[in-house]
Each structure stands twice: as structure tokens, then as C-alpha cells.
């Protein structure tokens, strides 16, 4: 039986978690591996962050995760979270990837994402059933499911700014059985 490899990447905001995960996913794809899941990217306007989008790793399709504007939805800091996009778009992509037996990317597991009960359930399934997964984990949150995810990973990388390429290599080596 093949060993489970769940790699967690954590670190303070702006340290490069998404960049690291995206580099690793691209390398794995170039190696012929099937990779799917989601990335969370900042949305900027006039040089300042106004929200986040959820991006499908395979198709690059995106939907809003959170916006600064007065849109409806629960609030985290200055952002309103689009829980419906976590319930549908994000959770559907992760489940499809898991069902296909591909390497699962979940960026990010944090307070915004964990507002969705379906996303929480899908994350539990990833922790239980995925053979290979790369999880970007919020640095400070003490949500019990996030703590469970931190405890479930077979390798945890604590990232500092400027280490994205080196950390991506560690992730790839871990997935490929060389780390």
C-alpha cells in the first residue's frame, strides 16, 4: 500500500504560501502528474488589496472568495466572504480532484474558507482519503479543523518570505518520495 503524503505550508501573511503551492503544482504537472484543486489569490485595485478570488488550478476559472465592498455575506476583518462560492465552486473542484485520485491542492485553509460547512466536510475528506495533497494552512487560526489539518500533514513547511522556490522543491520531493 502506498503511503499517504499530505504536505502543509504555513507562514505569516504575504510570505508566499500561494506562490509556493502554485510553483509546486506547475512542476508536478510538468512531470506528468495529475493535479487539481484551488488557489486563493489577492485581488488588487489601484495598488491595494480589495479581496480574494478562488481559482481552479486546472482551468484557471475564478470566482470571488471575499470582497471589501458592502456585498452580503459574513465578515472577516474588512472583507465579506462569498460562502456560496466555497459551498459550490471550491468544494466541487476539490471533490472532483479527490475522486479522480489526483494530487489535491487546497490553498488556503483559513478562517474565510472554514466559514463554509461543505468546505469543512470536503477538507475532512481530503485529510482522510487523499493519497497526495498540498495544503496552505493559515498561520494563526486556532479553529479545531485547522489544528486537525496541521496534525494530519506528513510534512509541515513553515515558510518565510523569499523561500517559495526552495519550499516548492521540498514539496515536490515529498510528493515524489524523495524527501
C-alpha positions as CSV (number, residue, x, y, z in Angstrom):
1,X,0.0,0.0,0.0
2,X,1.2,3.5,-0.9
3,X,2.0,5.9,1.9
4,X,-0.1,9.0,2.2
5,X,1.7,12.3,1.6
6,X,0.0,15.4,2.9
7,X,2.2,18.5,2.8
8,X,1.2,21.6,4.7
9,X,2.6,25.0,4.0
10,X,2.2,27.7,6.6
11,X,3.6,31.1,7.5
12,X,2.6,34.7,8.1
13,X,0.5,36.7,5.6
14,X,2.5,37.6,2.5
15,X,5.3,35.1,3.0
16,X,4.5,33.3,-0.3
17,X,2.2,30.3,0.5
18,X,0.1,30.6,-2.6
19,X,3.2,31.2,-4.8
20,X,4.9,28.1,-3.3
21,X,1.9,25.9,-3.8
22,X,1.4,27.2,-7.4
23,X,5.1,26.6,-8.3
24,X,4.9,23.0,-6.8
25,X,1.7,22.3,-8.7
26,X,3.2,23.5,-12.0
27,X,6.4,21.4,-11.5
28,X,4.3,18.3,-10.7
29,X,2.1,18.9,-13.8
30,X,5.2,19.2,-16.0
31,X,6.4,15.9,-14.5
32,X,3.1,14.3,-15.9
33,X,1.3,14.2,-12.6
34,X,-2.5,14.9,-12.4
35,X,-3.0,17.9,-10.2
36,X,-6.2,19.8,-9.3
37,X,-7.8,21.9,-6.6
38,X,-7.9,25.6,-5.7
39,X,-5.7,28.6,-5.2
40,X,-6.7,31.8,-3.4
41,X,-5.3,34.9,-5.0
42,X,-5.4,38.5,-3.9
43,X,-7.5,40.9,-6.0
44,X,-6.0,44.4,-6.2
45,X,-7.3,47.7,-7.4
46,X,-5.2,50.9,-7.6
47,X,-2.4,49.1,-5.8
48,X,-4.3,48.0,-2.8
49,X,-5.9,44.7,-1.9
50,X,-9.7,44.7,-2.2
51,X,-10.4,41.0,-1.9
52,X,-9.5,37.4,-2.8
53,X,-10.6,35.1,-5.6
54,X,-10.8,31.3,-5.7
55,X,-9.0,29.9,-8.8
56,X,-9.4,26.4,-10.3
57,X,-5.8,25.1,-10.6
58,X,-6.7,23.3,-13.9
59,X,-8.9,25.6,-15.8
60,X,-7.9,29.0,-14.2
61,X,-11.6,29.8,-13.9
62,X,-12.1,32.1,-10.9
63,X,-14.9,33.3,-8.6
64,X,-14.9,35.8,-5.7
65,X,-13.9,34.4,-2.3
66,X,-14.1,37.7,-0.4
67,X,-14.5,41.4,-1.2
68,X,-14.1,44.6,0.7
69,X,-17.3,46.1,-0.7
70,X,-20.7,46.1,1.0
71,X,-21.8,42.9,-0.6
72,X,-23.8,40.4,1.5
73,X,-22.1,37.7,3.4
74,X,-20.3,37.1,6.7
75,X,-17.5,39.4,7.6
76,X,-13.8,38.6,8.3
77,X,-12.0,41.8,9.1
78,X,-12.8,44.2,6.3
79,X,-13.9,41.5,3.9
80,X,-17.3,39.9,3.1
81,X,-17.0,36.2,2.4
82,X,-18.8,34.6,-0.6
83,X,-19.7,31.4,1.3
84,X,-21.8,30.3,-1.7
85,X,-18.6,30.1,-3.8
86,X,-16.9,27.9,-1.2
87,X,-20.0,25.7,-0.9
88,X,-20.2,25.3,-4.7
89,X,-17.2,26.1,-6.9
90,X,-14.4,25.4,-4.4
91,X,-15.9,22.3,-2.8
92,X,-16.9,20.8,-6.2
93,X,-13.4,21.2,-7.6
94,X,-11.7,19.7,-4.5
95,X,-14.1,16.7,-4.5
96,X,-13.7,16.2,-8.3
97,X,-9.9,16.1,-7.8
98,X,-10.1,13.8,-4.9
99,X,-12.5,11.4,-6.8
100,X,-10.0,11.4,-9.7
101,X,-7.2,10.3,-7.5
102,X,-5.1,13.4,-8.5
103,X,-2.8,15.4,-6.2
104,X,-5.2,17.7,-4.3
105,X,-4.3,21.4,-3.9
106,X,-6.2,23.4,-1.2
107,X,-5.0,27.0,-0.9
108,X,-5.9,28.2,1.6
109,X,-7.4,26.6,4.7
110,X,-8.1,29.6,6.8
111,X,-10.9,31.5,8.6
112,X,-12.7,32.6,5.4
113,X,-12.7,29.2,3.8
114,X,-13.8,27.5,7.1
115,X,-17.0,29.6,7.2
116,X,-18.4,27.1,4.7
117,X,-19.7,23.9,6.3
118,X,-19.4,22.0,3.0
119,X,-15.8,23.1,2.5
120,X,-15.1,21.9,6.1
121,X,-16.6,18.5,5.2
122,X,-14.6,18.3,2.0
123,X,-11.4,19.2,3.8
124,X,-12.1,16.4,6.3
125,X,-12.5,14.0,3.4
126,X,-9.2,15.2,1.9
127,X,-7.4,14.6,5.3
128,X,-8.9,11.1,5.4
129,X,-8.9,9.9,1.8
130,X,-6.3,11.8,-0.3
131,X,-3.2,9.9,-1.2
132,X,-1.4,13.2,-2.1
133,X,-2.4,16.7,-1.0
134,X,-0.7,20.1,-0.7
135,X,-2.5,22.4,1.9
136,X,-1.7,26.0,2.5
137,X,-2.6,26.5,6.2
138,X,-3.4,29.8,7.9
139,X,-0.6,30.7,10.3
140,X,-2.5,31.8,13.4
141,X,-6.0,30.4,13.4
142,X,-6.9,28.0,16.2
143,X,-10.0,26.6,14.5
144,X,-10.2,22.9,15.6
145,X,-10.3,21.7,12.0
146,X,-7.3,23.7,11.0
147,X,-5.4,22.3,14.0
148,X,-6.5,18.8,12.9
149,X,-5.2,19.6,9.4
150,X,-1.8,20.7,10.9
151,X,-1.6,17.5,12.9
152,X,-2.6,15.3,9.9
153,X,0.1,16.5,7.5
154,X,3.1,14.2,7.0
155,X,5.3,17.3,6.4
156,X,4.8,20.9,7.6
157,X,6.8,23.7,6.0
158,X,7.0,26.9,7.9
159,X,7.6,29.5,5.1
160,X,9.5,32.8,5.3
161,X,9.4,35.4,2.6
162,X,11.7,34.6,-0.3
163,X,11.7,30.9,0.1
164,X,9.0,29.9,-2.4
165,X,11.2,28.1,-4.9
166,X,13.1,26.2,-2.3
167,X,9.9,25.2,-0.5
168,X,8.3,24.2,-3.7
169,X,11.2,21.8,-4.4
170,X,10.7,20.3,-0.9
171,X,7.0,19.8,-1.6
172,X,7.7,18.1,-5.0
173,X,10.4,15.9,-3.4
174,X,8.0,14.9,-0.7
175,X,5.2,14.0,-3.2
176,X,7.7,12.1,-5.4
177,X,9.1,10.1,-2.5
178,X,12.5,11.8,-2.5
179,X,12.0,13.9,0.6
